[in-house]
Amino acid sequence: MKPKVFIDGAEGTTGLRIADRLSEREDIELLSIERELRKDAARKLELYDRADIVFLCLPDDASREAVGKITKARVIDASTAHRTQPGWAYGFPELSRGHREAVAKSRHIAVPGCHATGFITSVYPLVASGVLPADYPLTCHSITGYSGGGKSMIAAYTAEDRDSALDTPRQYALGQKHKHQPEMQAVCALAYLPMINPIVSDYYSGMSVTVPLHTRLMSHRATARDIWSILSEHYAGEPLITVLPFGGGEAAPEGFANAGALTGLDRLELLVAGSDDQAVVIARFDNLGKGASGAAVQCMNIVCGFDETAGLMI
């Protein structure tokens, strides 16, 4: 019997992309809510009860409320609400065998945040291998398209009479209170909250998250090539994460790494460059792909026992 799937919040950017990835699937039954009833609590409860899997693409408080009403279905939550909560599987199967097993077995799965995805992809294997100490003073620089800000930001950037301030990149979270920082710290088992420098720019989607590293501060001396080797070994065979040749090769022509290179796709690329003393690790992906909707669909595929990449654009 085909699993029944309901997307609560299918009208938002994340929900729309999930619906797009699932719309042509013949191995699931996609449930939909009538447009005029999409905020009707009773109708939602009916769909919760019918579904085998519910995607929550809602604000944090609404996701918390919805979870309490879903009694049978497996929940895949794309909000920030449950990413560091006990009892929730963190939906990043590539991190370890334990993460993949937790996704397969848990009733509650939290989809990683987009900035956190880039940071954790780069940092988790280095901490797990013992090369990067838990108290390393980590910083990440993140450049993203405006779709990450949701409908209101998309409307602001696409308005005919838009503010001229939107013509150039804008750094935000200046007070170091970004909502993705707690999951970065928790998932990577860091002693301190990492710093984040997020920048939104004038293009729709795609992002680049860069983690700079001083090798002299590591647990034992590791060059940029050593870091590349660790990451290459950790992600070997993963269908949605590719570690590029050292320095980026053809993916970084003339030494430039384009933040929008994987726009529209659901995979992620890691680029490592640098010297014996300094290294940069760059994660490139679509903030709506591996950074949100693509990761959510990947988790659903694992839950259902489907091919992990089914329905995804890679």
C-alpha positions as CSV (number, residue, x, y, z in Angstrom):
1,M,0.0,0.0,0.0
2,K,1.3,3.4,-0.9
3,P,2.1,5.7,2.0
4,K,-0.2,8.7,2.4
5,V,1.6,12.0,2.6
6,F,0.3,15.4,3.7
7,I,2.2,18.7,3.6
8,D,0.9,21.2,6.2
9,G,2.0,24.6,4.9
10,A,2.3,23.6,1.2
11,E,1.8,27.3,0.2
12,G,5.2,28.4,1.6
13,T,8.5,28.3,-0.2
14,T,9.6,25.0,1.5
15,G,6.2,23.4,1.2
16,L,5.9,24.4,-2.5
17,R,9.3,22.8,-3.3
18,I,8.4,19.6,-1.4
19,A,5.1,19.4,-3.3
20,D,6.9,19.9,-6.6
21,R,9.3,17.0,-5.8
22,L,6.4,14.8,-4.8
23,S,3.8,15.7,-7.4
24,E,4.9,13.2,-10.0
25,R,5.7,10.4,-7.6
26,E,3.7,7.2,-8.2
27,D,5.0,5.4,-5.1
28,I,3.1,7.7,-2.6
29,E,-0.4,9.1,-2.3
30,L,-0.2,12.9,-1.9
31,L,-3.1,14.3,0.2
32,S,-4.1,17.9,-0.3
33,I,-6.2,20.3,1.6
34,E,-8.8,22.5,-0.1
35,R,-7.5,26.1,-0.5
36,E,-10.4,27.6,1.4
37,L,-9.9,25.1,4.3
38,R,-6.1,25.3,4.7
39,K,-6.4,27.0,8.1
40,D,-9.4,25.0,9.2
41,A,-8.3,23.0,12.3
42,A,-10.9,20.3,11.9
43,R,-10.0,19.6,8.3
44,K,-6.3,19.5,9.2
45,L,-7.0,16.9,11.9
46,E,-8.8,14.7,9.4
47,L,-5.7,14.8,7.1
48,Y,-3.4,14.2,10.0
49,D,-5.3,11.1,10.9
50,R,-5.4,9.8,7.3
51,A,-1.7,10.4,6.6
52,D,1.2,8.1,7.2
53,I,3.7,11.0,6.9
54,V,3.1,14.6,7.7
55,F,5.5,17.3,6.6
56,L,5.3,20.4,8.7
57,C,6.3,23.6,6.9
58,L,5.0,26.0,9.5
59,P,6.3,28.7,11.9
60,D,7.8,27.3,15.0
61,D,4.9,27.8,17.4
62,A,2.5,26.3,14.8
63,S,4.7,23.3,14.4
64,R,4.8,22.7,18.1
65,E,1.0,22.9,18.3
66,A,0.6,20.6,15.3
67,V,2.9,17.9,16.7
68,G,0.6,17.5,19.7
69,K,-2.3,16.7,17.4
70,I,-0.6,14.2,15.2
71,T,-1.2,10.8,16.9
72,K,-0.3,8.2,14.3
73,A,1.7,9.7,11.4
74,R,5.5,10.1,11.2
75,V,6.4,13.8,11.4
76,I,9.1,15.5,9.3
77,D,9.3,19.1,10.6
78,A,11.0,21.7,8.5
79,S,10.8,24.4,11.2
80,T,13.4,25.3,13.9
81,A,11.2,24.1,16.7
82,H,12.5,20.6,17.3
83,R,16.1,20.5,16.0
84,T,17.7,20.2,19.4
85,Q,14.8,18.5,21.2
86,P,15.3,15.1,22.9
87,G,13.4,12.4,21.1
88,W,13.7,14.0,17.7
89,A,15.9,12.5,15.0
90,Y,18.1,15.1,13.3
91,G,17.5,14.7,9.6
92,F,21.0,14.6,8.4
93,P,21.7,10.9,7.5
94,E,25.1,11.5,6.0
95,L,26.6,12.4,9.4
96,S,26.8,8.9,10.8
97,R,25.3,5.4,10.7
98,G,23.5,6.4,13.9
99,H,21.9,9.5,12.3
100,R,20.7,7.4,9.3
101,E,19.2,4.7,11.6
102,A,17.5,7.4,13.7
103,V,15.9,8.9,10.6
104,A,14.7,5.5,9.5
105,K,13.1,4.5,12.9
106,S,11.9,7.7,14.5
107,R,8.4,9.0,14.5
108,H,9.7,12.6,14.8
109,I,12.4,14.0,12.4
110,A,13.7,17.5,12.4
111,V,15.0,18.8,9.1
112,P,18.3,20.8,9.5
113,G,18.4,24.6,8.9
114,C,20.1,25.8,5.7
115,H,23.0,27.7,7.3
116,A,23.4,24.9,9.8
117,T,23.5,22.3,6.9
118,G,26.6,24.0,5.4
119,F,28.4,24.5,8.7
120,I,27.6,21.0,10.1
121,T,28.6,19.2,6.8
122,S,32.0,20.8,7.1
123,V,32.6,20.7,10.9
124,Y,31.0,17.5,12.2
125,P,33.5,15.0,10.6
126,L,36.4,17.1,11.7
127,V,35.2,17.1,15.4
128,A,34.3,13.4,15.2
129,S,37.7,12.5,13.9
130,G,39.4,14.3,16.7
131,V,41.2,16.7,14.4
132,L,39.1,19.8,15.4
133,P,38.9,20.4,19.1
134,A,35.4,21.0,20.6
135,D,36.6,24.4,21.9
136,Y,37.9,25.7,18.6
137,P,36.7,29.3,18.0
138,L,34.6,28.6,14.9
139,T,33.1,31.1,12.5
140,C,31.1,30.6,9.4
141,H,30.4,33.1,6.6
142,S,27.2,32.3,4.7
143,I,25.9,33.9,1.5
144,T,22.3,33.0,0.5
145,G,19.6,34.0,-2.0
146,Y,16.6,35.9,-0.8
147,S,14.2,32.9,-1.0
148,G,15.5,31.8,2.4
149,G,13.6,34.7,3.9
150,G,10.3,33.4,2.9
151,K,7.4,35.1,1.1
152,S,7.8,38.5,2.7
153,M,11.5,38.8,1.7
154,I,10.7,37.4,-1.8
155,A,8.0,40.0,-2.2
156,A,10.4,42.8,-1.1
157,Y,13.1,41.7,-3.5
158,T,10.8,41.3,-6.5
159,A,8.8,44.5,-6.0
160,E,9.0,47.0,-8.8
161,D,9.5,49.9,-6.4
162,R,11.9,48.0,-4.1
163,D,14.2,49.7,-1.7
164,S,17.6,50.4,-3.3
165,A,19.3,48.9,-0.2
166,L,18.4,45.5,-1.6
167,D,20.6,46.1,-4.6
168,T,23.7,45.1,-2.7
169,P,24.5,42.2,-0.3
170,R,23.2,42.7,3.3
171,Q,24.8,41.1,6.4
172,Y,22.4,40.4,9.3
173,A,22.2,38.7,12.7
174,L,24.8,41.2,13.8
175,G,24.0,40.5,17.4
176,Q,25.0,36.8,17.0
177,K,21.5,35.5,17.8
178,H,20.8,33.5,14.6
179,K,18.3,30.7,15.1
180,H,20.6,28.1,13.5
181,Q,23.5,28.6,15.9
182,P,22.1,26.3,18.7
183,E,21.8,23.3,16.3
184,M,25.3,24.0,14.9
185,Q,26.7,23.8,18.5
186,A,24.6,20.8,19.6
187,V,25.0,18.6,16.6
188,C,28.7,19.1,16.3
189,A,29.2,18.8,20.1
190,L,31.0,22.1,20.4
191,A,31.9,23.7,23.7
192,Y,30.9,27.2,22.5
193,L,28.4,28.7,20.2
194,P,30.0,29.3,16.8
195,M,29.9,32.8,15.3
196,I,27.9,33.3,12.1
197,N,28.1,36.0,9.5
198,P,25.0,35.5,7.2
199,I,24.6,37.6,4.1
200,V,21.6,37.8,1.9
201,S,22.1,38.8,-1.7
202,D,20.1,39.7,-4.8
203,Y,19.4,36.3,-6.3
204,Y,16.6,33.8,-5.7
205,S,18.2,30.7,-4.3
206,G,21.5,28.9,-3.7
207,M,24.1,29.4,-1.0
208,S,27.7,29.1,0.0
209,V,28.7,28.5,3.6
210,T,32.4,28.9,4.4
211,V,34.3,27.8,7.5
212,P,37.9,29.2,7.8
213,L,40.3,27.2,9.8
214,H,43.8,27.8,11.3
215,T,45.6,24.5,11.4
216,R,47.8,25.6,14.3
217,L,44.7,25.6,16.6
218,M,43.8,22.0,15.8
219,S,44.2,19.0,18.1
220,H,47.1,17.9,16.0
221,R,48.6,19.5,12.9
222,A,46.5,18.9,9.8
223,T,47.0,20.7,6.5
224,A,44.3,21.8,4.2
225,R,44.9,18.6,2.2
226,D,44.5,16.5,5.4
227,I,41.2,18.1,6.0
228,W,40.2,17.4,2.4
229,S,41.1,13.7,2.9
230,I,39.1,13.4,6.1
231,L,36.0,14.9,4.5
232,S,36.4,12.8,1.3
233,E,36.6,9.6,3.4
234,H,33.7,10.6,5.6
235,Y,31.3,11.3,2.6
236,A,32.6,8.6,0.2
237,G,29.6,6.9,-1.5
238,E,27.0,9.5,-0.4
239,P,24.7,10.2,-3.3
240,L,23.8,13.8,-2.2
241,I,27.2,15.1,-0.9
242,T,30.2,15.4,-3.2
243,V,33.7,16.4,-2.0
244,L,35.3,18.2,-5.0
245,P,39.0,17.7,-5.9
246,F,41.3,19.7,-3.7
247,G,41.0,23.3,-4.5
248,G,37.7,22.8,-6.4
249,G,39.1,22.0,-9.8
250,E,36.8,22.9,-12.6
251,A,34.1,23.8,-10.1
252,A,36.1,26.8,-9.0
253,P,37.4,28.4,-12.3
254,E,40.1,30.9,-11.8
255,G,39.8,30.5,-8.0
256,F,36.1,31.7,-7.8
257,A,33.4,29.7,-6.0
258,N,29.9,30.6,-7.2
259,A,27.3,30.6,-4.4
260,G,24.5,29.9,-6.9
261,A,26.2,26.9,-8.6
262,L,23.7,24.3,-7.4
263,T,20.5,26.4,-7.6
264,G,17.5,24.2,-8.3
265,L,19.3,21.0,-7.2
266,D,19.1,18.8,-4.0
267,R,22.7,17.9,-3.6
268,L,25.6,19.6,-1.8
269,E,29.3,20.1,-2.8
270,L,32.2,20.5,-0.4
271,L,35.2,22.4,-1.6
272,V,38.4,22.5,0.5
273,A,41.3,24.8,-0.3
274,G,44.2,26.4,1.4
275,S,47.7,25.7,2.7
276,D,49.6,23.9,5.4
277,D,48.7,26.7,7.9
278,Q,45.2,27.8,6.8
279,A,42.2,26.1,5.2
280,V,38.7,27.0,4.0
281,V,35.9,24.5,3.7
282,I,33.0,25.7,1.5
283,A,29.7,24.0,1.3
284,R,27.6,24.9,-1.8
285,F,24.0,23.9,-2.2
286,D,20.5,25.3,-2.7
287,N,19.0,26.7,0.5
288,L,15.6,25.3,-0.7
289,G,17.2,22.0,-1.8
290,K,19.6,20.2,0.5
291,G,19.1,23.1,2.8
292,A,15.3,22.5,3.3
293,S,12.9,20.7,1.0
294,G,15.4,18.3,-0.6
295,A,16.6,17.2,2.8
296,A,13.0,16.7,3.9
297,V,12.1,14.5,0.9
298,Q,15.4,12.6,1.4
299,C,14.3,11.8,5.0
300,M,10.8,10.7,3.8
301,N,12.5,8.3,1.3
302,I,14.6,6.7,4.1
303,V,11.5,6.4,6.3
304,C,9.6,4.6,3.5
305,G,12.5,2.4,2.4
306,F,12.7,4.1,-1.0
307,D,15.9,4.9,-2.9
308,E,17.3,7.9,-0.9
309,T,17.4,10.1,-4.0
310,A,13.9,9.3,-5.4
311,G,12.2,12.4,-6.7
312,L,15.2,14.6,-6.1
313,M,17.1,16.7,-8.6
314,I,20.8,15.9,-8.4
